[in-house]
Amino acid sequence: MGAAGSRDDDFTAFVLARSARLMHFARMLCGDAGLAEDLVQTALEKAYLRWDRIEMADPFAYVRQAVVNQHLSWVRRRLWRERPSGDPMDLEPWAGALSDSAGLSDRRLALLSALRLLTRRERAVVVLRHVEDLSEGDTAAVLGVAVGTVKSSNARALRKLRAAPALAGVGETV
């Protein structure tokens, strides 16, 4: 059980350390808490099967890429059948508990609501660039598009977010 136990221990430690960030990323990416859980679970299943081959210098990048790929794959398949709906409060039910400031929760919920106005690509670009703090080049690599596409998608998305009624009067959020 030496090598397998170590592999399982390493993977378990990774999941415990990074699952909250992965869940936040997936929720911001897809806008649906249940789908985000499914995305992260599927990405972690795939990562576990390849754990010995994943670049150990940055396994988070590998799993984040798997979340993005899975999201884009699911969206393509489900676009005509399913659409996330519901109240933005469903997206982050713990938002009020994360901070003593009600203003922070209001801004978070307003941003989540405004993200629904963006296309899948625009939302992915915004989340990767501004939540995950990736460079334009790294964002392009994750999405498999040109850097120019990232730049134009980001500019369009930020323009939409600035004009979003949900963000009016909330203050600078992006």
Phi, psi and omega in degrees: 000004184305295185290316181294320178297319179294318178299313180297319179296317179297316181294316178300317178298318178299312182298316180296322183282327190244354186295323179297317179294319178298318179296316178299313179301312182295321178296317179294324182290314187254341177077014182219122185297317181293316178296322179299318177298318178296318179299312181295317180300314180295318179296319179292325176299315179295320180294320180299319180295335182248013190306322181292337183259351181289141177297110186289347177293330181209070180294335179299319180299320179297313182290322177299317177299319178297322177297314180298312181300316180295318179300310181296322178295313180295319182296318179299318182286326188258357187309317184276348184255312189235143174223132177298140177213173178122185182275140177303337178297333179291336184290321179222079184296339182266005187306318180293331181281343182285339186218151175283342185267121177292332179298322179296318178296318179299316179296319180297313180293322177296319179295316179299320178294317181292327179299336178293342180282345185271156172289168179303314181295315180299317180296317179297317179297312181298316182294316180293318183285317191254337175266311180276348177060041176275153175288169177299319180295317179293321178297316178299319180294318180297319184273347181071036180232173178285155178300322178299324177294320177297315181298312182290320178296318179296315180297315179298316182296315180295324176298316179296318181293321179296329181268357185293128178301328181296334182263355181297128177077004180270340182105179182288112181249336180232000000 
